[in-house]
Amino acid sequence: MKKTAVILSNTGTPQGTSVPSVRRYLKEFLGDGRVITIPTLLRKVLVNGIIVPFRAPRSAKLYEKVWTAVGSPLLVHTQKLQNKLQAKLGDEYEVILGMRYGNPSLKSALQKVQRKQFEKVILLPMFPQYASSTTGTIKELAHRELSGWNNIPVLKTIGQFYHEEGFIACFATNIEKKNPQEYDHVIFSYHGLPLRHVNATHQGKDCSHFNCTTEVNEHNAFCYRAACYATTRLLAEKLKLNPEDYTVCFQSRFSKSWLSPFADEVIKEKAKQGVKKLLVVSPSFLTDCLETIVEIGDEYKEIFLKNGGVKFDWVHSLNDNDNWAEFLAGLIVKE
């Protein structure tokens, strides 16, 4: 019998590109109190009455752009990674997919663990940098589900790993395939977060009090902004990029009260300043998805070229790369 279950958990994806399918996914995703941090009743009214009805049709069209013959890229790549990890880890482990929203769900993965009576569970949120709305909500749901069981297995959660040498090496290898030195500038674009989420990680004060853009210290160890800037510094050092060669920004914002600088605005500004060749890297995304394929690959490219840029390219996520699977297997075994 396999002794240890390994659950790979990401945000998730709709089941299809139809408006009803996307609507169901968005309701579950945006209905999470760690994603939209306002009182429950107000959140339900906002999500179900305003955001989802307007956003679902537009999002459905965007999902059509990324959907492949075999389904969602995020799910397809993760399934391939699951198979590679299973082969590397062997019979003492069973690797299970459990998305936080949509299917296959984290709840169904945990139910499988319960049925098979695993002695130990290793939960791997697929996010290099910690955020309450990503790693935090996955951990919360897992603990909540397990708390109702009679036989509770040992639960280990792999936390943020942006600083791990193996992770940096995997992403640097992907970037090197694009020959970053041949570009005028490199944009490191991370998924955005509301400022209130970030400030909540250090006593409600903003990042200027804790040097979050220049160091990781005892006060900002869980600060998403600090982790993103640290990831960039490590990658830049590995790639031998000078500080003037790159810019850190944040994408996918909902409002101006999110982490800045905003990637779309920086890209437009760089083009107008005379940058002709631009490379975009997104080290918070481990799997290609709507945000990398469409937002970066299509929308940001259009912005750059329209404003005077000549060559635009972006670096794919780690997906199911062999070196990435090798690194994750080692990370899991360490637990």
Secondary structure, 3 states (H helix, E strand, C coil): CCCEEEEEECCEECCCCCHHHHHHHHHHHHCCCCCCCCCHHHHHHHHHHHHHHHHHHHHHHHHHHHCECCECHHHHHHHHHHHHHHHHHCCCEEEEECECEECCEHHHHHHHHHHHCCCEEEEEECCCCCCHHHHHHHHHHHHHHHCCCCCCCEEEECCCCCCCHHHHHHHHHHHHCCCHHHCCEEEEEEECCEHHHHHHHHCCCCHHHCCCCCCCCCCCCCCHHHHHHHHHHHHHHHHCCCHHHEEEEEECCCCCCECCCEHHHHHHHHHHCCCCEEEEECCCCCCCCHHHHHHHHHHHHHHHHHCCCCEEEECCCCCCCHHHHHHHHHHHHHC
